[in-house]
Amino acid sequence: MARPDLLPEVAAFLQRAHGHFIDGRAVPGDGARLAIVDPATAEPIAEVAAAGAAEIDAAVAAAQRAFAGDWGRAMPAQRAHCLLRLADLIEAHGDELAQIETLQSGKLLGLARGFEIAQAAAFLRHYAGAATRLHGETIAPSIPSFHDERYTAFTRREPVGAVAGIVPWNFSILIAVWKFASALATGCTSVIKPSEFTPLTMLRIAELALEAGIPPGALNVVCGGGDSGRLLCAHPGIAKISFTGSVATGLQVGRAAFDGRLVRTTLELGGKNPVAFLPDVPIERMLGGIMEAGFLHQGQICAAGERFFIHRSRIDETLEALAATLRTLRIGDPMDPATQFGPLANRPHLDKIAALFRQARGDGTRIVCGGETLDRPGFFVAPTALRVDRADAPLLHQETFGPIGTFLAYDDEDELPDLLNGTPYGLAASVWTQDIAKALRLVPQVRAGTVWINMHTLLDPAVPFGGAKQSGVGREFGAAFVDDYTELKSVMIRY
């Protein structure tokens, strides 16, 4: 169904016969056609082709040629200039990209434009700056001299080659930028496989990358589902894999990467992220923190808070106020600027959340508010708060990746380390208090890749982000990305 408020360029883009973007040009592909569905209406808006072995081979070969050619030989400042130019183009086309993203993912238009597009440009500029700051170090060896010879040594950072990036559906622009911009900054080349639910924005960004001066083959896009991803991860021409998604799929990617090839891999996986409020937090700040942590983008954020721990003396008033807040949210079309809460991103995810609602009713969990799908077109559910009475309650341990906050009361702050660490995951956590000393004493006891104090979900390109335990291996960004995209080579000289 066409939207009357679509930009003309968006309407025209949706009408294309989409396939892949390989070696600097659109490739229609001859695989099965996959429908791209608008989550707000459950109606198809476009189609893409699923990549098979031929398309994967072509994309990897193009990336290898660019690595051995124009991009691999480009000076760091040239790479930086291209990334800066791409950042400018993404901003210039921000309204267009935001509409495409909202139509394919259900993300609120304001969030797509004001957060995802803006952050994508910011990350591109960060990586552009890093391109000219990749360096090794000089080393003085202690090898003894026999004939008055001397020795010196140094290390070099050298790009690893063609990199595969597997991108999820929740932030299809921003997470793709994390992967391909970090690779390109170091001199690597990239093959991105977006989610089969949200491939359209990456196809458009690949066109903008060519306009920005990134040469053909340096950035390629192949579309498709799990089969396409498995072909890409297993390809012998891929030197590194960067994956963001579920733990189950991440384990499959890791096995493929290490099955006879030992390909370096970054895995940013799921989480059951805890949020702890100490008793001194005012109710208004607590409500703001819950909404920020758990309900942004309908809770479809890997670092979103899902487990909330509130002191027993405060939990009743907090849940009463939260229920009132959630019931007043304006649920509707994410293209409407007045909408506050949009649909889930796709039908399989709707089915998953609906099953969790049934589970909550079946095991006697108290549903404070929500807990139901909405009888309207599209993939809508009510924002939901659940209260459990024991730390081993199933819904305190199952990742929902949706707008379900599960709340447990605690009696003593000494309980918090065990509660916060009580899952196999360790992606993120947050602690909220007016006593910064208490927060800082608690931080070292929390096993998570990121621990926020009085904030949640907010990211900065200079600060490393990644998981502990089953939430991942490696870092998506921050200075540590250099270790993932370059080989450290030692050079020794006798003279």
WOJOTA-V241492 format. One record per residue. PSI is psi in whole degrees, 0 to 359 (NA if undefined). OMEGA is omega as a letter, one per 30 degrees, with the letter a starting at -180 (* if undefined). Layout:
psi=(PSI/PSI)
omega=(OMEGA/OMEGA)
This chain:
psi=(125/142/131/341/14/142/146/322/331/314/318/319/319/335/351/159/92/142/266/174/107/129/40/12/156/133/120/325/152/19/183/145/132/129/135/122/136/116/339/341/346/22/146/144/344/175/151/163/147/132/134/193/323/316/320/315/316/318/316/320/319/318/321/320/318/325/320/347/239/312/318/332/354/143/152/320/328/317/318/316/318/319/322/319/321/320/316/318/322/319/317/327/23/319/319/309/322/319/317/316/317/318/326/338/344/6/139/138/320/324/320/316/312/336/299/313/315/317/324/316/319/318/321/318/325/314/327/318/326/335/327/7/23/120/159/210/157/147/138/103/160/28/130/148/132/330/41/16/160/165/145/163/157/161/149/149/117/134/148/334/218/129/134/131/120/119/136/181/351/322/77/337/306/314/326/318/317/319/308/328/321/320/311/324/326/353/0/170/169/142/114/132/104/168/148/344/334/59/348/319/323/326/321/320/326/323/318/326/320/317/328/353/0/122/159/137/340/328/116/152/125/133/163/180/213/323/320/319/320/320/319/314/328/358/131/346/357/128/341/147/131/117/137/126/207/161/317/313/323/322/322/318/316/319/317/322/329/0/83/357/334/51/132/144/137/125/114/107/198/184/159/73/130/152/121/126/122/161/344/0/126/151/320/320/326/315/316/321/321/316/318/317/320/343/1/135/43/31/9/58/133/328/4/149/133/336/121/127/119/139/142/329/346/349/323/312/325/314/326/315/322/317/319/320/313/324/340/356/138/111/131/206/120/346/345/120/339/348/138/342/119/194/167/164/336/165/317/323/323/315/322/314/321/322/323/324/316/322/317/318/324/329/9/12/139/120/107/318/159/222/27/151/158/137/81/162/149/187/65/140/163/137/137/138/131/147/128/163/9/151/342/15/134/320/355/355/342/127/129/324/40/186/58/110/128/128/138/135/144/160/330/139/339/343/339/317/315/321/315/324/7/35/166/349/165/50/304/163/161/150/132/124/158/356/94/330/319/318/315/331/331/327/312/344/354/125/90/151/328/132/117/151/121/31/167/143/337/137/155/137/339/349/121/144/127/180/169/170/230/9/2/175/128/182/136/322/189/175/335/344/334/322/333/333/0/151/137/114/131/138/126/140/133/134/NA)
omega=(a/l/a/a/l/l/l/a/l/l/l/a/a/a/a/l/a/l/a/l/a/l/l/l/l/a/a/a/a/l/l/l/a/l/l/a/l/a/a/a/a/l/l/l/a/l/l/l/l/a/l/a/a/a/l/l/a/a/a/l/l/l/l/l/l/l/l/a/a/a/l/a/a/l/a/a/l/l/l/a/a/l/l/l/l/l/l/a/l/l/a/l/a/a/l/a/a/l/l/a/l/a/a/a/a/l/l/a/l/l/l/a/a/a/a/l/a/l/l/l/l/l/l/l/l/a/l/l/a/a/a/a/l/a/l/l/l/a/l/a/l/l/a/l/l/a/l/l/l/l/l/a/l/l/l/l/a/a/a/l/a/a/l/l/l/a/l/a/a/l/a/l/a/a/l/l/l/a/a/a/l/l/a/a/a/a/l/l/a/l/a/l/l/l/l/l/a/a/a/a/a/l/l/l/l/l/l/l/l/l/a/l/l/a/l/l/a/l/a/l/l/a/l/a/a/a/l/l/l/l/a/a/a/a/a/l/a/a/l/l/l/a/l/a/a/l/a/l/l/l/l/l/l/l/l/a/a/a/l/a/a/l/l/a/l/a/l/a/a/a/l/a/a/l/a/l/l/a/a/a/l/a/a/l/l/l/l/l/l/a/l/a/a/a/l/a/l/l/a/a/a/a/a/l/l/a/a/a/a/a/a/a/a/a/a/a/a/a/l/l/l/l/l/l/a/a/a/l/l/a/a/a/a/l/l/a/a/a/l/a/a/a/l/a/a/a/l/l/l/l/l/a/l/l/l/l/l/l/a/l/a/a/l/l/l/l/a/l/l/l/a/l/a/a/l/l/l/a/a/l/l/l/a/l/l/l/l/a/l/a/l/l/a/a/l/a/l/l/l/a/a/a/l/l/l/a/l/l/l/a/a/a/l/l/a/a/l/l/a/a/a/l/l/a/l/a/a/l/l/l/a/a/l/a/a/l/l/a/a/l/a/a/a/a/a/l/l/a/l/l/l/l/l/l/l/l/a/a/l/a/a/a/a/l/l/a/l/a/a/a/l/a/l/a/l/a/a/a/a/a/a/a/a/a/l/l/l/a/l/l/l/a/l/a/*)
